[in-house]
Amino acid sequence: MSAQVQKAASKPKFTLWASVAAAVIVIAAIGFDTTVVKIGSEHDVREQAFSPEAYGAQEFPKVQANVEQRAVAAVDLANAIAADKKAAGEKYGVATSTGPVMPVSLTGVFGARKANYNEIKVDGLPADIVVRVQTGPAVNGTDLRDATGKIEFGQFTNQIEYQDAGSAINNEMKKAVLAGLDVENLSGKTASVVGVFKLINPKNWLVTPVKVEVK
C-alpha cells in the first residue's frame, strides 16, 4: 500500500520537472531565434520605416565619390561613343533598361539658362553634340541613383520606395552641389563639371552633376 502511495506521490513531481524542462527548451529556442538589435545600429535603421531624406543624405556622398573616380573626359568619351556606342556603354557605363548611365568630366562655358538646365560649350567636342547640365530647381531622372550599379530594386520594399530613393539622392545633390551656385547668372562663366548622363542620343547629353566648380 505504501509503495502505491509513494508512486502516486512521485507523479506530480515528475510532471513538475517535465514542465520546467519543456519551458527551458522553449525559452532557449526563442533566444536562439531572436536577434538583439542595438538602437541606432545598422539593423535598427533597417527596422524603421524608410526615410527618403535619411537615405539621400547617406547615399549621395557614395554616388558622388564613385562618379568622380570613374568619370571620363568628355572628348575621350565622345570619341569612344562615335567609334562604337555599344562598346563605349559597356566599357564606361552602368547598364539600365533604357540605356547606360555614363560618368563624364568636362570643362566649358555655360550658355543661357533654359527651364531647369544650362547648355555648356565644351572645347574639343564636335559642334553637333549638345551638352546640357541640370541646374535646378527641378532635377529630373534617376541617373544618380543608377550611376553606380549598386542601388537595386530588390533593396526596397516596393517601386514607390525605389522611386523615392532616386528623388532623395537628387534632392541631396541639390543641397550639396547646386545650393552654392548662382544658377541665374551662370551664362558666360567657365566651369568644370563632373556628372552622369544616360546614353540614349549620342548627340544630346543631359548631365546630372555631382560636382560643379565655377572659375
C-alpha positions as CSV (number, residue, x, y, z in Angstrom):
1,M,0.0,0.0,0.0
2,S,2.8,2.4,1.0
3,A,4.6,1.7,-2.3
4,Q,1.5,2.7,-4.3
5,V,1.2,5.9,-2.2
6,Q,4.8,6.7,-2.9
7,K,4.4,6.0,-6.6
8,A,1.4,8.2,-6.7
9,A,3.1,11.0,-4.9
10,S,6.1,10.9,-7.3
11,K,3.9,11.6,-10.3
12,P,3.2,15.3,-9.5
13,K,7.0,15.8,-9.0
14,F,7.7,14.2,-12.4
15,T,5.1,16.3,-14.1
16,L,6.5,19.5,-12.5
17,W,10.0,18.7,-13.6
18,A,8.8,17.8,-17.1
19,S,7.0,21.2,-17.4
20,V,10.1,23.1,-16.2
21,A,12.3,21.2,-18.7
22,A,9.8,22.0,-21.5
23,A,9.7,25.7,-20.6
24,V,13.5,25.8,-20.6
25,I,13.6,24.3,-24.1
26,V,11.0,26.8,-25.4
27,I,12.9,29.8,-23.9
28,A,16.2,28.5,-25.3
29,A,14.6,28.1,-28.8
30,I,13.2,31.6,-28.6
31,G,16.5,33.0,-27.6
32,F,18.3,31.2,-30.4
33,D,15.9,32.6,-33.0
34,T,16.0,36.2,-31.6
35,T,18.4,38.9,-32.8
36,V,19.3,41.6,-30.4
37,V,19.2,45.0,-32.2
38,K,21.1,47.9,-30.7
39,I,19.3,51.2,-31.0
40,G,21.0,53.4,-33.7
41,S,22.8,50.4,-35.3
42,E,22.5,49.5,-39.0
43,H,19.9,46.8,-38.2
44,D,17.9,49.2,-36.1
45,V,17.8,51.6,-39.1
46,R,16.5,48.9,-41.4
47,E,13.7,48.0,-39.0
48,Q,12.5,51.6,-39.1
49,A,10.2,53.0,-41.8
50,F,12.0,54.0,-44.9
51,S,13.1,57.7,-44.8
52,P,13.9,59.2,-48.2
53,E,15.7,62.1,-46.6
54,A,18.0,60.0,-44.5
55,Y,18.6,57.7,-47.4
56,G,19.6,60.5,-49.7
57,A,21.9,62.0,-47.1
58,Q,23.6,58.6,-46.6
59,E,23.9,57.6,-50.3
60,F,24.7,60.8,-52.2
61,P,28.3,61.1,-51.0
62,K,28.9,57.5,-52.1
63,V,27.4,58.1,-55.5
64,Q,29.5,61.3,-55.8
65,A,32.7,59.6,-54.9
66,N,32.0,56.8,-57.3
67,V,31.2,59.1,-60.2
68,E,34.3,61.3,-59.6
69,Q,36.5,58.2,-59.6
70,R,35.1,56.8,-62.8
71,A,34.5,60.0,-64.8
72,V,35.8,60.0,-68.3
73,A,37.0,63.2,-70.1
74,A,34.2,64.4,-72.4
75,V,36.3,64.4,-75.5
76,D,37.6,60.9,-74.9
77,L,34.1,59.7,-74.1
78,A,32.6,61.3,-77.3
79,N,35.3,59.7,-79.4
80,A,34.6,56.3,-77.9
81,I,30.8,56.7,-78.4
82,A,31.3,57.8,-82.0
83,A,33.6,54.8,-82.7
84,D,31.2,52.2,-81.1
85,K,28.3,53.3,-79.0
86,K,27.6,49.9,-77.6
87,A,31.2,49.2,-76.7
88,A,31.6,52.6,-75.0
89,G,28.5,52.0,-72.9
90,E,29.7,48.6,-71.8
91,K,33.2,49.9,-71.0
92,Y,32.4,53.1,-69.2
93,G,28.7,53.0,-68.3
94,V,26.3,51.2,-65.9
95,A,23.5,49.4,-67.8
96,T,19.8,50.3,-67.3
97,S,16.7,49.2,-69.1
98,T,16.8,52.5,-71.2
99,G,20.5,52.9,-71.8
100,P,23.8,53.0,-69.9
101,V,24.5,55.8,-67.4
102,M,27.8,57.4,-68.3
103,P,30.2,59.2,-65.9
104,V,31.8,62.3,-67.5
105,S,34.1,65.2,-66.6
106,L,34.2,68.4,-68.7
107,T,35.2,72.0,-68.7
108,G,33.3,74.5,-70.7
109,V,31.4,77.8,-70.9
110,F,27.8,78.0,-69.7
111,G,25.2,79.3,-72.1
112,A,21.8,80.9,-71.3
113,R,19.6,79.2,-68.7
114,K,16.6,77.3,-70.1
115,A,14.0,75.9,-67.7
116,N,16.0,73.7,-65.3
117,Y,19.3,73.5,-67.2
118,N,22.1,75.4,-68.8
119,E,23.8,74.4,-72.0
120,I,27.6,74.3,-71.8
121,K,30.0,74.6,-74.7
122,V,32.9,72.1,-74.2
123,D,36.2,72.6,-76.0
124,G,37.1,69.8,-78.3
125,L,33.6,68.3,-78.7
126,P,32.0,68.3,-82.1
127,A,29.6,71.2,-82.7
128,D,26.7,68.8,-83.2
129,I,26.9,67.4,-79.7
130,V,24.7,69.4,-77.3
131,V,25.6,69.2,-73.7
132,R,23.1,70.4,-71.0
133,V,23.7,70.5,-67.3
134,Q,20.8,70.2,-64.9
135,T,21.0,73.2,-62.6
136,G,17.6,73.0,-60.9
137,P,15.4,73.8,-59.2
138,A,13.9,70.6,-60.6
139,V,16.3,67.8,-61.2
140,N,14.7,65.0,-63.3
141,G,15.5,61.4,-63.8
142,T,17.2,58.6,-61.8
143,D,20.6,58.8,-63.3
144,L,22.3,59.4,-60.0
145,R,20.5,56.5,-58.3
146,D,21.5,54.2,-61.2
147,A,25.0,55.6,-61.7
148,T,26.9,53.1,-59.6
149,G,25.0,49.9,-60.3
150,K,25.0,49.3,-56.5
151,I,21.5,50.5,-55.8
152,E,18.9,47.9,-56.9
153,F,15.2,47.5,-56.8
154,G,15.5,44.4,-54.6
155,Q,16.8,46.5,-51.8
156,F,13.5,48.3,-51.4
157,T,10.0,47.2,-50.3
158,N,8.3,48.4,-53.4
159,Q,8.5,50.6,-56.5
160,I,7.4,53.7,-54.6
161,E,10.4,53.4,-52.2
162,Y,12.7,52.7,-55.2
163,Q,11.5,55.9,-56.9
164,D,11.7,57.9,-53.7
165,A,15.3,56.8,-53.3
166,G,16.1,58.3,-56.7
167,S,14.4,61.6,-55.8
168,A,16.1,61.7,-52.4
169,I,19.5,61.4,-53.9
170,N,18.7,64.2,-56.4
171,N,17.5,66.4,-53.6
172,E,20.7,65.8,-51.6
173,M,22.7,66.6,-54.7
174,K,20.8,69.9,-55.0
175,K,21.8,70.8,-51.4
176,A,25.4,69.7,-51.7
177,V,26.1,71.0,-55.3
178,L,23.6,73.4,-56.6
179,A,22.7,75.4,-53.5
180,G,26.0,77.2,-53.6
181,L,25.7,78.2,-57.3
182,D,24.2,81.4,-58.6
183,V,22.3,79.5,-61.3
184,E,20.6,82.6,-62.7
185,N,24.0,84.1,-63.6
186,L,26.0,81.2,-65.0
187,S,25.8,82.3,-68.6
188,G,29.3,83.2,-69.9
189,K,31.1,81.6,-67.0
190,T,33.7,78.9,-67.3
191,A,33.1,75.8,-65.1
192,S,34.4,72.3,-64.5
193,V,31.6,69.7,-64.2
194,V,31.6,66.1,-63.1
195,G,28.4,64.2,-63.5
196,V,26.4,61.5,-65.4
197,F,24.1,61.2,-68.4
198,K,22.1,58.4,-69.9
199,L,23.4,57.4,-73.3
200,I,20.3,57.4,-75.5
201,N,21.0,60.0,-78.1
202,P,24.8,60.3,-78.7
203,K,24.4,63.9,-79.8
204,N,22.4,65.0,-76.8
205,W,23.8,64.7,-73.3
206,L,21.7,65.8,-70.3
207,V,24.2,65.8,-67.4
208,T,23.2,65.5,-63.8
209,P,26.1,66.9,-61.9
210,V,27.8,65.6,-58.7
211,K,30.3,68.5,-58.8
212,V,30.4,72.0,-60.3
213,E,33.3,74.4,-59.9
214,V,32.8,77.8,-61.5
215,K,36.0,79.6,-62.3
